[in-house]
Amino acid sequence: MTLGNWLALFVALVTAAEVVRALRHRALRRDQWGRRFFRLRTTSWGLGILMFMVIVALVAPLIAPFAAMLRPGGAPAVADQVYGA
């Protein structure tokens, strides 16, 4: 992985944390459902992990802009060596 990939993953992590923080702040201030939903701390963690995965899935072509079935040299993978053996 290159430095750009690590930076993209870090940005996705920070973005997910900020989205969860904003949702939690808004929900705790305004709505009864928000207070009930965010009452447990694990709710924030679960929503953060979900948001991180959604963000990474959306920007996956930018993080890894190569085909999954190509080898590093650009040659296609052979059918009997799909798992790298």
C-alpha positions, 0 to 999 in steps of 0.5 A: 500500500502506498502513502496515498492509500493510507492517507485516504483510509485515514481521511475516511476514518476521520470523516466517519467519526465526524459524521457520527459526532454530528449525528449524535450531537444533533440527536441528543439535543433535539429528538427523543428517539435520538436520546434513546438511540445514542443512550448506549456508547456501543451505538456510536461505535457501531455507527462509526464502523458502519459509516467507515465501511460505507465511505471506503466502499464509495471511494474504493476506486480512488483507494485501489484504482487497479483491477482485482484480478490483475497481478502487480505486473499487469498480467491476468491471474491464471484460473488455477492460481486465483488464491496466489499459490 
